[in-house]
């Protein structure tokens, strides 16, 4: 499943890559080259980041599911316990 960015997000990413090259490298990078570099990163490294995010979400979901019994537990036969406290 390829990772695709919305057009405006992609344009902003390309501008960010160009700015990074302008400020931190000894040469400038053009719009086409920055777009190609972004495409390479999305295809080559994007899946690694995506998989880590999925793994993080799975861990969080498992933790939340494990807490369901505690969070959603209802004490059975609670009527008489409440009634005895009122007397």
N, C-alpha and C positions, 0 to 999 in steps of 0.2 A: 504494500500500500504506500504509494509515494506521498511525501509530505508536500503539500502545496500551500502557498500563502496567498491571501487576498491581494489584489493588485496594489492597494494603498500601503499595505504592510510590507509588501515586497519592495516597493519604491523607497520606503523609509529605510529598510534594511540596506538597500544598495547605497543610499546616501550615507548611511552610517559607516559602511565599509570604505567608501571614498574618503570620508572625513578621517577615519582611522589611518588610512594610508597617507593622507596629507599631513597629519600631525605626528605620526610615529615612524614612518618609513622614509627612506631617502628619495622615493619616487612617487609620482602621482599615479592614480589608477583611474581609468575611464569608466564611463557608465556601463559599457558592454562587458568590460573585463570584470567589474565588480559584480554584475549580474551573473556572469559565468562562475565566478568564485562562490557566490551565494548558492547557485544551483549545485555546485560540487559539494559544498558543506551540507546542504539539505539532503542530498542523496547519500553521501558517504557517512556523515556523522549524525545527521538528524535521527535516523532510526535508533541509535544508541541512546540519545537523550529521551526519545519517545518511549523506548522500552523501560528506561529507568523511571520515568514518570508513571507508567502503567504499574510497575512493580511497587512504587510508593503508594499509589492509590489502592492497590490490592492489600497491602499491609494495613493501611488505615481502615479499609472496609472490614477486613478480618477482625481487627481490634474492636471496631464498633459492633460487629455482629456478636462477638464474644461478650460484650457488655449488655446485650439486649435482655438477657435473662435477669440481670440485676436491675436495669433501668425500667423494665416493663413488668417486673414481677408484682403480682397482686397477692396479698395474703388471703388464703382461703378461710372460710368460716370466721370471718372477722366481726360478724354481727354481734355475737354474744360477748366478745371481748370489749366492744364499745359499750354495750349495754351494761356490763358489770361495772365499768368505770363511772358511769353516770349515777349509779346508786350510792 
